[in-house]
């Protein structure tokens, strides 16, 4: 346990450094926005493409894993939604809370951290988790918010969702990498070096960007934020573990990776969506802040446990 904690500590230390830089205004909000864009569109995309190009679709695509992760995530999503409705929240606000409860920071935190902690074999399961989050649940929140406001579904909503997926650089990078692999094209050495150098910036850049963005987050609605953090850090990995270990069992290594991914704190893009649609942005902000701080301890416990599987 202590060994795992010490291994995860540097990741959270870089997040803390970013938080300090943002809090002291040494790194202003504008700088954080551009660093996030660099990581999102270039560094992380290069890392994902390089990983995917060295995998075959048969190695990555595991429908049992997808089913198990979907089951666990949907269950927690449903719990958070039910609690929101019991508090008489509208559909849009309930959707934001459910997204906080079930969708983790797999792209910016999970990909670099879990691959380094659990080995490069982790990239396949991590990419599947990321794909499910982006394709299923990021689409679902847009549909629920827009449909809840309009009172009906429309082709415009589906068009917005479709364009959002096509334009997402992480989905594009994974898809392009898998296509490259399927065509059995070798990666020329200069191109491989380029991707390795650019992708190497993803880990420190993403972690620093997470910290810097947290500096602008508010800690309002602490009680709700703690409830959503409990869902994300405790309930989500528990129900995903039930899915991957008992209901839809997969190999123990992949199961450990998926459970670890489920233990990650609330994703930053939940706040972006909440702010874009002006639906409970302070709630999402506080959930991200609390869950990231608490995950310093909880992620270490989960990773230490799955390492024994």
N, C-alpha and C positions, 0 to 999 in steps of 0.2 A: 504493500500500500504506500509506504513512504517513498519507495523507489519510483513508483508511477507518479506520485505527487511531484517529486523533484524533476521528473521528465516533463510534466505538463507545466511546471512553474515558469520556465522561460517564455512559453507562449503567452501566458497571462501577464508576464512581466512586460512584454512588448505592448500588449493591450494597455497596461497601466501607464507605460511611457507615452503612448499616444494620447491617453486620457489627460495626463499632466500637460502635454504640449497644447492640447485643445483648451484645457481649463485655464491655463495661464495666458492664452491668446498668442503664445509663441507660434502656434499653428492655427491661424484663423479659420472660420467656417469655409471660406472660399477655397483655401488650400486643401481642406478635407474633402471637399466636393471633387476637386481635380485629382487628388490622389486616389479616391474611390473609383473615379472613371478610368484612371490608368490601370488599376488592378483589375477592374471588372472587364474592360474591353481588350486589354492587351496581356498583362502578366498572367492572370488566372486562365484566360483563354488559351494562351500558349502552353501552359502547364497541362490543361485538360486535353488539348489536341495531341500533345506529345504522348501522354499516357494512353489515350484512346487509340492512337495510331499503332501502338505496340501491343494491342489486344485484338482478339477476334470477337466478333459479335456473339459467337457461340460461348466464348469464355465469360462474357459480360452478362448476357441476357439469361436471367433465371426467373421464370414466371412464378415459381413457388416462393422465392424471396420477395418478389413484387407483391404477391397476394398477402403474404404474412405481414409485410411492412404496411401495406394498405389497410389491412384489418386493424392492426394496432393503432395506427394514426387516425383512422376514421372513428374508432371507438372513443379515443380521447377527444377528438373533434366534436363528437356527439355529446359527450359529457359536458364540455364547456358550453356548447350551444344550449343544452337543456337547462343548465344553471343560469345562463343569460336570460332565457325565456321565463324562468321562474321569477327573475328579478324584473320582468316586464320590459326588457330591452327590445328595441326594434330589430328587424332582420339584419340590417347593415351593421349595427354595433355588435350584435351577436356574432356575425361573421368575422369581424376584426378580433374579438376575444377568442374565438375558436382557432383562428389562425395563429394567434400568440401562443395558445395552449399546445399546438401540435406541430408547428413548423420551425425547425431549428436552423441555425446558421451553418448549414452544411457547406455552402460554396466558399465563403471567406474563412471560416474557422475549421470546418470538418475536413475538407480536402487536404490542406497542408498539414494539419495536426495529426489526423488519424493515419495518414500515409507514413509519416515519420515515426509515430508511436507503434503502429501495428505492422508496418512493412508495406512494400509496394503492391503486394497482392491485395491490399485493402482497397485499391483504387476502383476495381470492378464493382463491388458492393456499394461503395460510397457514391459512385456515379449513378447507379441505379436508384439509390435513395434520392439523390439530387434531382434526377429526371422525374421521379414520381411527384416530388414536392413542387417542381416547376410546372409540369404539365397538368397534373390533377388539381392540386390545392391552390396554386397561384391563379389558375383559371377559375376555380370554384369561388374564391372570394370576390373576384370581379363580377361574376355572374350573379352572386347573391346580393352584392351591394347595388349593382345597376338594376337588377330585376326587382329588388325590394323597393327601390325608389320609384321605378316606373309602374310597378304592380304587374308587370308581364315581361316575358322574354321577347327579344327581337333579334333580327338578323344582324343589326348593328352591334349588339353585345357580342355575338359570336364572332363577328369580323374583328372586333377589338381584341378579343381573346386570342384569335388565330394570329393576328399581326404581332401581338406581344410575344407569342411563343417563337415565331419565325425570326424576330429581331433580337431575341435574347442571346447574347454572345456565348453564354455557357452551353446552351442547347446546340447552337451552331458549331461550337468548337468540338463538343463530344460527337455530334453527328458527322462532321467532316473527318474527324480522326478515325471513326469506325469505318467510314466509306474508304478512306485511304488504306486502312488495314485490309478491308475486304478485297480491294483491287490488288493486294499484295505488292504494293509499290514500296521500294526501299526509300528510306529517308536519307537524302544526301548528307554527308558529314557537315558541310557548312550550314545547311538548314537545321540539322539536329543540334548543332552548337548554338545557333541563333535561338532556337526554341528553349534550349536548356538554360541559357543565360537570361532570356526574358522571363521564362517561367520561374527561375530562381528568385525573381523579385516578388513573386506572388505571396510567399509566406510572410516575410517581414512587412511588406506593403499592406497586405490585407489585415494583419493583426494590428498594425499601427493605425490604419484607417478605422477599424472597429473602435479602438480606444478614443481616437480623436472625435469620432461621431458621437460617442457616449457622453462626451463633455458638454454637448449641447442638449442632451436629453433631460427632461424634467422628472422629478420623483413624486409627481402628484398621484393621487388615488393609490396610495401605498397598499391598502388592504386588497384591492382588486389585483394590483400588480403581484402581490405575494401569492394570491390564489392561482393566477395564470402561470407564475414561475413554478409553483408546486406541480401544476399539470404538466408543464414542459419538462422539468428536470427529474420528476419522480414518476408520475403516472405514465408519461409517454414511453420511457424505456421499459417500464414494467409490462405494459400491455403489448409492446412490440416484442419483448422477450417471450411472453406467452405465445405470441404468434409464431416466431421463428424457431422456438425450442419445442413446443408441444402441439399446437394446432396445425401448423404447416411446417414441419421440421426441415431444416436445411443443415448443411455441414456446420460444425461448431465454430470454425474460423469465421466464415461469412456471417453466422449468427452473431458472433461477438462484435464484428465490425458494424453491423446494422444496429445492434443495441447501443453501441457507443455513439453512433450518429444520432440516434433518437434522444440521447442524453444531453445534446448540445443546447445552448441557450437560444432564446427567441431570435429569429432571423431579422436582420436590419431592414429587409425589403418590406416587412409587414408595416413598419412605420412609414415607409415611402408611399405605400398604397393607401394607408389610413390618411396621410397628409394630402395626397393627391385628390382623394374623394371627400376630404374633410369629414371623416368619420372617426371619432374617438382617437385622434393622434396622440393626445397626452397619455391616454391609457396604454397605447402600444409603446410609447416612449418609455414609460415607467416600467413596463414588463420587460423590455429589452435591458434596461439598466439593472434592475433587480436580478434578473435571471443570469446575466453575464457575471455579476459580482458573486452570486451564490454558486455558480458553476465551477468556480475555482476549486471548491471542495467536492461537489457532487460528481463532476466528470472524472476526477481522479479515482473516486470510489468505484464508479461503473467500469472504467477501463481496467482497474485492478481486478475486479470480479470477473470480467469476460476473459482476462488473460489466463484465468484458471480453468476455463472450459476446455 
